Amino acid sequence: MFWKLHSCRSACLIFILVQFTTHSQTGKDWVDGQLVTFNTNGAWCWFQDERAVVDTAKKKLIVGSVKSGGAIEAVIYDLAKKKIESKSQIGKLSTDDHNAPAFLVRPDGKYLSMFADHYDKYNSHYNIHDGAKWTGEKKFNWQKTNGFDSEPIAYSNLFYLSAEERTYNFARANDQSPNFIFSDDYGDTWEFGGRLSTDPSSSYNKGYYKYWSNGVDRIDFCNTQQHPRDAWTSIYHGYIKDGKTHDSFGNVIDDKIFDIKNLPTKEDFTKVFADNTAVNGVKMRRCWEHDICSYEDGSVAILFKARANNSETDHRNFYSRFDGKEWKTTCIGKAGTKMYSAEQDYTGLGALCPNDPNTVYLSSPFNPGDDNSKAGKREIWKGVTADHGATWTWTPVTANSSKDNFRPIVPAWNRDNTALLWFRGTYTSAQIFSTQVVGVFYYHPVNVKQKRSGTISVSWPQMTIHRFGPRQRGVTVRYSLPENSRVNVCVYSMQGRKAATLASGTTAAGSHAVTWMACGIPAGTYLCRMNVRGYSKVKTLTLF
């Protein structure tokens, strides 16, 4: 089933409350929020997770990346003090973004990291942060496992299931297929577990898998059959529970994952989106997943991309959601061209928000709300849905950028806080890049506490678009304040340029209305931002 792509042609309210400071919104490199640079040299692939994790008990954010030169680095950021606590080299491999580490906050409070060289034949590397420092690097040698040959290891995906008191790491290993190792001592030592699927082909990669865990008793995954440059790939979904794999509907596919016998094929799992499916008359080919996440209501979401009519320069982004009964898919905009010639299916990618099923982030040179509006560089966009993914409203996170922004990620945190991370700069290939790891933090509680004045209960902007005459149009912004407050209300273009200032300065308590006479302003989508004492909300509006 398909939903029609929604274009943002009418004003709608985006429920965002952020701790708001920003770089110049009228010049280059506009960012919606205070940009934090975690690493001045780093990048990652997207088949290792979690690349960043939040330790909610200690209020730390752990971020991993690969440095140009091959250093594997881990940054620990103090969320309370809002500063980098430490930056450590935890390993040294070849220069390749596929070597980025995955992290896990262990039940004992220590941090586990694991990474693998893209072309190492045998080893997964790991180390542990004991609360003060990272311990010496250790290795798990896959060659010792039953049936293993000399194929290269790649990727790391760490998950802990509390119901089993067991830690898992999934990697491309035996027969170039998804395999896993496990640990019953939080990752201090490891054993070979099994293999998830088989494929009789001689493909370079017999299925790309993305994983997500609820941390208790289930690990979801989505997959393709092979690399999209080698085959006509579709998107599939399944999950692991009680030592078995299942399709989306709970049917058992493999009743024992802890072996390499009687293995299912990728096609035995639930097909979410089929290669060669026509969307709005355009055939979508060679799919590749970006992200997967399950939610408290039992739903599962997948982000993926496909080539439009098999074009290497016209990729499209898609969102699929499973409600327990069926998968529904909608196209959410153009992803642009390939990132470099040797990898026809590399794009900027996207990220689901683990604590908010109605929010996604995308990297694209196009405004996802208007595919005819090319931004230039790859920008980060935030999408919000109110109908389970059928339609979306988009606002920019970055705009007017001088460098490309790639591969956003959102680590699991809580409902009140969001960390959005990505890397930006020049990306020539997976082995040649000059990029910075950056991010912003969004704070959106129900009530905002102020040290001096108690709780703010601002009536945030309500907006009315109306016409005063044949050639006159206006936008009225209405809001109310519980007490005298400093207020700033401005309108910006989608490229971050200020179009108008509607209010600025201390405003008395009570209800207020300001009108923007948008005469001579080009038609298009704009952002109206209201800032009250360091907190803000944004509303999009369209002028016709």
C-alpha positions as CSV (number, residue, x, y, z in Angstrom):
1,M,0.0,0.0,0.0
2,F,1.3,3.5,-0.8
3,W,0.6,6.9,0.6
4,K,0.8,9.9,-1.6
5,L,3.8,12.1,-1.1
6,H,2.8,15.2,0.9
7,S,4.0,18.7,-0.2
8,C,4.1,21.4,2.5
9,R,1.7,23.8,0.8
10,S,-0.3,24.9,3.9
11,A,0.7,26.3,7.2
12,C,1.0,23.7,10.0
13,L,2.4,23.7,13.5
14,I,5.6,21.9,14.3
15,F,5.8,21.0,18.0
16,I,9.4,21.8,18.8
17,L,10.8,23.3,22.0
18,V,14.5,23.7,21.9
19,Q,17.3,25.2,23.9
20,F,18.0,27.8,21.3
21,T,21.2,29.5,20.3
22,T,22.4,29.6,16.8
23,H,25.0,30.7,14.3
24,S,24.1,33.5,12.0
25,Q,20.8,32.7,10.3
26,T,21.3,35.2,7.6
27,G,24.7,34.0,6.4
28,K,26.4,30.7,5.5
29,D,26.1,27.5,7.5
30,W,22.9,28.2,9.3
31,V,22.0,25.6,12.0
32,D,18.8,25.3,14.0
33,G,20.4,25.1,17.4
34,Q,23.8,25.4,19.0
35,L,26.2,23.4,16.9
36,V,28.6,21.2,18.9
37,T,31.7,19.8,17.2
38,F,32.6,16.4,18.7
39,N,35.4,15.6,16.4
40,T,37.3,17.7,13.8
41,N,38.2,14.6,11.8
42,G,35.8,11.7,11.6
43,A,33.1,9.8,9.6
44,W,31.1,6.6,9.8
45,C,29.3,4.0,7.6
46,W,25.8,3.1,8.4
47,F,25.9,-0.7,9.0
48,Q,27.3,-0.4,12.5
49,D,25.2,0.5,15.6
50,E,24.9,2.1,17.8
51,R,27.4,4.7,16.7
52,A,26.4,6.9,19.5
53,V,24.8,6.0,22.8
54,V,23.4,8.0,25.8
55,D,24.3,6.9,29.3
56,T,21.2,8.3,31.1
57,A,22.5,7.4,34.6
58,K,25.7,9.3,34.3
59,K,24.4,11.9,31.8
60,K,27.1,11.1,29.1
61,L,27.0,10.8,25.4
62,I,29.5,8.5,23.8
63,V,30.2,9.1,20.1
64,G,32.4,7.0,17.8
65,S,34.0,7.7,14.4
66,V,36.9,6.8,12.2
67,K,39.6,9.3,11.6
68,S,41.3,10.0,8.3
69,G,44.4,8.0,8.9
70,G,42.7,5.0,10.5
71,A,42.4,5.9,14.2
72,I,39.2,4.6,15.8
73,E,38.0,7.3,18.2
74,A,35.5,7.6,21.1
75,V,34.3,10.9,22.4
76,I,32.6,11.1,25.8
77,Y,30.5,14.2,26.1
78,D,29.2,15.5,29.5
79,L,25.5,16.3,28.9
80,A,25.2,18.2,32.2
81,K,28.3,20.3,31.8
82,K,27.8,20.6,28.0
83,K,31.4,19.9,27.2
84,I,33.6,17.1,25.9
85,E,35.0,15.1,28.8
86,S,37.4,13.0,26.9
87,K,38.5,12.0,23.4
88,S,40.3,8.7,23.1
89,Q,41.9,6.6,20.3
90,I,40.6,3.1,21.1
91,G,42.1,1.4,18.0
92,K,44.0,1.8,14.8
93,L,42.9,0.2,11.5
94,S,42.9,1.1,7.9
95,T,41.3,4.4,6.8
96,D,37.8,3.4,6.0
97,D,34.5,4.6,7.4
98,H,33.2,1.0,7.6
99,N,35.5,0.6,10.6
100,A,33.5,2.9,12.9
101,P,32.9,1.5,16.3
102,A,29.6,0.4,17.9
103,F,28.9,1.1,21.6
104,L,26.9,-0.4,24.4
105,V,26.2,0.9,27.9
106,R,26.5,-2.3,29.9
107,P,24.3,-3.1,32.9
108,D,27.3,-2.6,35.2
109,G,27.7,0.9,34.0
110,K,30.8,0.3,31.9
111,Y,31.0,1.0,28.2
112,L,31.7,-1.6,25.6
113,S,33.0,-0.8,22.1
114,M,33.5,-3.1,19.1
115,F,34.8,-2.5,15.6
116,A,36.2,-4.4,12.7
117,D,38.5,-3.6,9.7
118,H,36.5,-3.6,6.5
119,Y,39.0,-6.1,4.9
120,D,40.3,-8.0,8.0
121,K,39.8,-11.7,7.4
122,Y,39.4,-12.8,11.0
123,N,39.0,-10.3,13.8
124,S,36.5,-8.2,15.7
125,H,38.2,-5.7,18.0
126,Y,36.8,-4.6,21.3
127,N,37.6,-2.7,24.5
128,I,35.9,-1.5,27.7
129,H,35.7,1.8,29.4
130,D,35.8,1.1,33.2
131,G,34.6,4.5,34.3
132,A,38.0,6.1,34.1
133,K,39.6,5.0,30.9
134,W,39.4,2.6,28.0
135,T,41.1,-0.7,28.6
136,G,43.6,-2.3,26.2
137,E,42.2,-3.6,22.9
138,K,41.2,-7.2,22.7
139,K,40.3,-9.4,19.7
140,F,37.8,-12.1,18.9
141,N,39.2,-14.3,16.1
142,W,36.4,-15.6,13.9
143,Q,38.6,-18.1,12.2
144,K,38.2,-20.4,15.3
145,T,34.5,-20.7,14.7
146,N,32.8,-23.7,13.2
147,G,32.7,-23.6,9.4
148,F,34.4,-20.3,9.1
149,D,36.6,-19.5,6.0
150,S,38.9,-16.6,5.2
151,E,36.3,-14.1,4.2
152,P,36.7,-10.5,5.6
153,I,34.9,-9.4,8.7
154,A,32.9,-6.2,8.5
155,Y,30.7,-4.1,10.8
156,S,29.7,-4.3,14.5
157,N,26.3,-4.2,16.0
158,L,26.0,-4.4,19.8
159,F,22.9,-5.2,21.7
160,Y,22.1,-6.4,25.2
161,L,18.8,-8.3,26.0
162,S,18.0,-8.1,29.7
163,A,15.5,-11.0,29.5
164,E,18.4,-13.3,28.4
165,E,21.2,-11.4,30.3
166,R,23.2,-11.8,27.1
167,T,25.1,-9.4,24.8
168,Y,25.1,-9.9,21.0
169,N,27.4,-8.6,18.2
170,F,26.2,-9.0,14.6
171,A,28.7,-8.7,11.8
172,R,29.2,-9.7,8.2
173,A,31.4,-12.8,8.6
174,N,31.0,-16.5,7.7
175,D,30.2,-16.9,3.9
176,Q,29.8,-13.1,3.6
177,S,26.5,-13.4,5.5
178,P,25.1,-12.0,8.7
179,N,26.6,-13.9,11.7
180,F,26.8,-13.2,15.4
181,I,28.8,-13.8,18.5
182,F,27.5,-13.5,22.0
183,S,28.7,-12.9,25.6
184,D,27.3,-13.8,28.9
185,D,29.7,-11.6,30.9
186,Y,28.7,-8.2,29.3
187,G,31.4,-8.4,26.6
188,D,34.5,-9.4,28.5
189,T,34.7,-12.7,26.6
190,W,32.9,-13.9,23.4
191,E,31.6,-17.1,21.7
192,F,30.4,-17.8,18.2
193,G,26.7,-17.9,18.1
194,G,25.3,-18.6,14.6
195,R,24.3,-17.3,11.2
196,L,21.0,-15.7,10.3
197,S,20.6,-16.5,6.5
198,T,22.1,-18.1,3.5
199,D,22.5,-17.3,-0.2
200,P,23.8,-19.6,-3.0
201,S,25.2,-16.7,-5.0
202,S,28.8,-15.7,-5.1
203,S,28.0,-12.1,-4.3
204,Y,30.4,-9.8,-2.5
205,N,27.9,-9.4,0.3
206,K,25.0,-11.9,0.7
207,G,22.6,-9.4,2.3
208,Y,23.0,-6.1,4.1
209,Y,21.4,-6.1,7.5
210,K,20.4,-3.2,9.8
211,Y,19.5,-4.0,13.4
212,W,17.5,-2.5,16.3
213,S,16.8,-3.8,19.8
214,N,14.2,-3.0,22.4
215,G,16.9,-4.0,25.0
216,V,14.7,-6.6,26.6
217,D,13.8,-9.6,24.5
218,R,13.8,-8.7,20.8
219,I,16.1,-7.6,18.0
220,D,14.5,-6.3,14.8
221,F,16.4,-6.3,11.5
222,C,15.8,-5.2,7.9
223,N,17.8,-6.5,5.0
224,T,18.4,-6.7,1.3
225,Q,19.4,-9.9,-0.6
226,Q,22.8,-8.5,-1.8
227,H,24.6,-5.3,-2.5
228,P,22.4,-3.1,-4.7
229,R,25.1,-2.6,-7.3
230,D,25.1,-6.4,-7.8
231,A,21.5,-7.2,-7.8
232,W,17.9,-6.0,-8.0
233,T,17.4,-5.6,-4.3
234,S,14.2,-5.4,-2.2
235,I,13.7,-4.6,1.5
236,Y,12.8,-7.4,4.0
237,H,12.0,-7.4,7.7
238,G,12.2,-9.9,10.5
239,Y,13.1,-10.2,14.2
240,I,14.9,-12.4,16.7
241,K,13.2,-13.5,19.9
242,D,13.7,-16.5,22.1
243,G,16.6,-17.7,20.0
244,K,14.5,-17.8,16.9
245,T,13.9,-15.6,13.8
246,H,10.4,-14.6,12.8
247,D,8.8,-12.7,10.0
248,S,6.9,-9.4,10.7
249,F,3.8,-11.3,11.7
250,G,5.4,-13.6,14.3
251,N,5.8,-16.7,12.1
252,V,8.9,-18.7,13.0
253,I,11.4,-18.7,10.2
254,D,14.4,-20.4,11.9
255,D,13.7,-22.2,15.2
256,K,17.4,-22.2,16.2
257,I,19.7,-19.3,15.4
258,F,22.6,-20.8,17.4
259,D,23.9,-22.9,14.5
260,I,24.6,-22.8,10.8
261,K,22.2,-25.5,9.8
262,N,18.9,-25.3,7.9
263,L,19.4,-21.6,7.3
264,P,16.6,-19.5,5.8
265,T,17.1,-17.2,2.8
266,K,16.6,-13.5,3.0
267,E,13.4,-13.9,0.9
268,D,11.9,-16.0,3.7
269,F,11.4,-12.9,5.8
270,T,8.6,-10.4,5.2
271,K,9.0,-8.3,2.0
272,V,8.4,-4.7,2.9
273,F,9.1,-3.2,-0.5
274,A,9.7,-5.0,-3.7
275,D,12.3,-4.0,-6.4
276,N,10.7,-2.6,-9.6
277,T,7.6,-1.3,-7.7
278,A,6.2,1.7,-9.5
279,V,5.5,4.8,-7.4
280,N,3.7,7.7,-9.2
281,G,4.6,6.0,-12.5
282,V,8.3,5.7,-11.6
283,K,9.9,2.3,-11.1
284,M,12.0,2.0,-8.0
285,R,15.1,-0.2,-8.3
286,R,18.0,-1.4,-6.1
287,C,16.8,-0.6,-2.6
288,W,19.1,-0.1,0.4
289,E,18.0,0.5,4.0
290,H,19.1,3.5,6.1
291,D,17.6,2.8,9.5
292,I,15.2,0.7,11.5
293,C,13.4,1.2,14.8
294,S,10.7,-0.4,16.9
295,Y,8.4,1.6,19.3
296,E,6.5,1.1,22.5
297,D,3.2,0.7,20.6
298,G,4.5,-2.3,18.7
299,S,5.0,-0.5,15.4
300,V,8.2,-0.8,13.4
301,A,9.6,1.8,11.0
302,I,12.2,1.5,8.2
303,L,13.9,4.2,6.2
304,F,15.4,3.2,2.8
305,K,16.3,4.6,-0.6
306,A,15.8,3.3,-4.2
307,R,17.0,4.4,-7.6
308,A,14.3,6.1,-9.7
309,N,14.1,4.2,-13.0
310,N,17.5,2.7,-12.0
311,S,19.2,6.1,-12.3
312,E,22.4,6.6,-10.4
313,T,21.8,10.3,-10.1
314,D,18.2,10.2,-9.0
315,H,17.7,8.4,-5.7
316,R,14.4,8.6,-3.7
317,N,13.9,8.2,0.1
318,F,11.1,6.1,1.5
319,Y,9.5,5.5,4.9
320,S,7.8,2.2,5.8
321,R,5.8,1.6,8.9
322,F,4.4,-1.7,10.3
323,D,1.3,-1.4,12.5
324,G,1.0,-5.0,13.4
325,K,-1.2,-5.9,10.4
326,E,0.5,-4.5,7.3
327,W,3.5,-2.5,6.0
328,K,2.6,0.9,4.5
329,T,5.2,2.8,2.5
330,T,5.4,6.4,1.3
331,C,8.0,8.3,-0.7
332,I,9.4,11.2,1.3
333,G,11.4,12.9,-1.4
334,K,14.5,13.0,-3.6
335,A,17.9,12.0,-2.1
336,G,19.9,13.4,-4.9
337,T,22.8,11.8,-6.9
338,K,25.3,9.3,-5.7
339,M,28.1,10.5,-3.4
340,Y,30.9,9.3,-5.7
341,S,31.2,7.3,-8.9
342,A,32.5,4.0,-7.5
343,E,29.5,3.6,-5.2
344,Q,26.4,4.2,-7.2
345,D,24.1,3.8,-4.2
346,Y,25.7,5.9,-1.5
347,T,23.5,8.8,-0.5
348,G,23.2,11.2,2.5
349,L,20.9,8.7,4.3
350,G,18.4,9.4,7.1
351,A,17.7,8.5,10.8
352,L,14.6,7.6,12.7
353,C,14.0,9.1,16.2
354,P,13.9,6.2,18.7
355,N,11.9,8.2,21.3
356,D,9.5,9.8,18.8
357,P,7.9,7.6,16.1
358,N,6.6,10.7,14.4
359,T,10.0,12.3,13.6
360,V,12.7,11.5,11.1
361,Y,15.8,13.3,9.9
362,L,17.2,13.2,6.3
363,S,20.2,14.3,4.4
364,S,19.3,15.6,1.0
365,P,20.2,18.4,-1.5
366,F,16.4,18.7,-2.0
367,N,13.7,20.1,0.4
368,P,11.7,16.8,1.0
369,G,8.6,18.9,1.1
370,D,9.2,20.2,-2.4
371,D,11.4,18.1,-4.7
372,N,11.6,21.0,-7.2
373,S,13.4,23.1,-4.6
374,K,17.1,22.1,-4.7
375,A,19.1,23.4,-1.7
376,G,22.5,23.0,-3.3
377,K,24.6,21.1,-0.7
378,R,23.3,18.2,1.2
379,E,21.3,19.6,4.1
380,I,19.8,18.0,7.2
381,W,16.0,18.1,7.3
382,K,13.5,17.3,10.0
383,G,10.3,15.6,9.1
384,V,7.2,15.3,11.3
385,T,4.1,13.2,10.7
386,A,0.7,13.3,12.3
387,D,-0.8,10.4,10.4
388,H,1.7,7.5,11.0
389,G,3.9,8.5,8.0
390,A,1.3,9.1,5.3
391,T,2.2,12.8,5.1
392,W,5.1,14.9,6.4
393,T,5.9,18.4,7.3
394,W,9.6,19.4,6.8
395,T,11.8,22.0,8.3
396,P,15.5,22.6,7.9
397,V,18.1,21.7,10.5
398,T,20.9,23.2,8.3
399,A,20.6,25.7,5.5
400,N,22.8,27.6,3.1
401,S,25.7,25.2,3.9
402,S,29.1,25.7,2.4
403,K,29.8,21.9,2.9
404,D,27.7,18.8,2.6
405,N,26.0,17.2,5.6
406,F,25.9,13.4,5.7
407,R,24.4,10.4,7.5
408,P,22.5,11.7,10.5
409,I,22.0,9.5,13.6
410,V,19.7,9.9,16.7
411,P,20.7,7.8,19.7
412,A,18.0,6.6,22.1
413,W,17.6,8.9,25.0
414,N,14.2,9.9,26.4
415,R,11.0,11.8,25.5
416,D,12.3,15.1,26.8
417,N,15.7,15.2,25.0
418,T,17.0,14.5,21.5
419,A,20.6,14.4,20.3
420,L,21.0,14.7,16.5
421,L,24.5,14.0,15.1
422,W,26.0,13.9,11.6
423,F,29.2,14.6,9.9
424,R,29.9,17.4,7.4
425,G,32.7,18.3,5.0
426,T,34.2,16.8,1.9
427,Y,33.5,13.1,1.3
428,T,35.5,11.7,-1.7
429,S,35.1,8.1,-0.9
430,A,34.8,5.7,2.1
431,Q,38.5,5.8,2.4
432,I,39.1,9.5,1.6
433,F,37.2,12.2,3.5
434,S,37.7,15.4,5.4
435,T,34.8,15.7,7.7
436,Q,33.8,16.9,11.1
437,V,31.4,15.0,13.5
438,V,28.9,17.5,14.7
439,G,25.5,17.7,16.4
440,V,22.8,19.7,18.1
441,F,20.7,19.0,21.2
442,Y,16.9,19.6,21.4
443,Y,15.2,20.0,24.7
444,H,11.4,19.6,24.6
445,P,9.8,18.9,28.0
446,V,6.1,19.5,28.8
447,N,7.0,22.2,31.3
448,V,10.1,24.4,31.1
449,K,11.6,25.3,34.5
450,Q,13.1,28.7,35.0
451,K,15.4,29.5,38.0
452,R,13.7,32.8,38.9
453,S,10.2,32.7,37.5
454,G,9.0,29.2,37.9
455,T,7.2,27.4,35.1
456,I,6.6,29.1,31.7
457,S,3.2,28.3,30.3
458,V,3.5,30.3,27.1
459,S,0.8,30.1,24.6
460,W,3.1,29.5,21.6
461,P,2.4,31.2,18.3
462,Q,-0.9,30.6,16.5
463,M,-0.8,31.9,12.9
464,T,-3.5,33.1,10.5
465,I,-2.9,33.8,6.8
466,H,-5.3,36.3,5.3
467,R,-5.6,38.8,2.4
468,F,-6.3,42.5,2.8
469,G,-6.9,43.1,-0.9
470,P,-6.1,41.8,-4.4
471,R,-2.4,42.4,-4.1
472,Q,-2.0,42.3,-0.3
473,R,-1.5,39.4,1.9
474,G,-0.7,39.2,5.6
475,V,0.2,36.7,8.3
476,T,-0.9,37.4,11.9
477,V,0.9,35.8,14.7
478,R,-0.9,35.5,18.0
479,Y,0.6,34.5,21.4
480,S,0.2,35.1,25.1
481,L,2.7,35.4,28.0
482,P,2.2,34.7,31.7
483,E,4.6,37.5,32.7
484,N,6.8,40.2,31.2
485,S,9.3,38.4,29.0
486,R,11.8,39.1,26.3
487,V,10.3,38.0,23.0
488,N,11.7,37.7,19.5
489,V,9.5,36.7,16.5
490,C,11.2,36.5,13.1
491,V,10.4,35.0,9.7
492,Y,13.1,33.1,7.7
493,S,13.3,31.6,4.2
494,M,14.0,27.9,4.0
495,Q,17.6,28.8,3.2
496,G,18.0,30.5,6.5
497,R,17.7,34.2,5.3
498,K,15.7,36.5,7.5
499,A,12.7,37.9,5.7
500,A,11.1,39.9,8.6
501,T,11.3,40.8,12.3
502,L,7.8,40.9,13.8
503,A,8.7,41.5,17.4
504,S,11.9,42.1,19.4
505,G,12.3,43.2,23.0
506,T,10.6,43.0,26.3
507,T,6.9,42.4,26.0
508,A,4.2,42.7,28.7
509,A,2.3,39.8,30.1
510,G,-1.0,39.1,28.3
511,S,-2.2,38.3,24.7
512,H,-0.5,39.8,21.7
513,A,-0.9,39.9,17.9
514,V,1.6,41.0,15.3
515,T,1.0,41.1,11.5
516,W,3.5,40.7,8.7
517,M,2.4,42.4,5.5
518,A,4.2,40.1,3.1
519,C,3.9,42.4,0.1
520,G,6.6,41.8,-2.5
521,I,7.8,38.6,-0.8
522,P,8.2,35.7,-3.2
523,A,5.8,32.8,-2.9
524,G,7.1,29.8,-1.1
525,T,7.5,28.1,2.3
526,Y,8.8,30.1,5.2
527,L,9.6,29.6,8.9
528,C,8.2,31.7,11.7
529,R,10.2,31.4,14.9
530,M,9.2,32.7,18.2
531,N,11.8,32.8,21.0
532,V,10.9,33.5,24.6
533,R,13.7,33.7,27.1
534,G,15.9,31.1,25.4
535,Y,13.2,28.7,24.3
536,S,11.6,28.7,20.9
537,K,9.0,27.2,18.6
538,V,8.8,27.1,14.9
539,K,5.9,27.2,12.5
540,T,6.0,26.7,8.8
541,L,3.8,28.8,6.5
542,T,3.3,28.9,2.7
543,L,2.7,32.1,0.8
544,F,0.9,31.7,-2.5
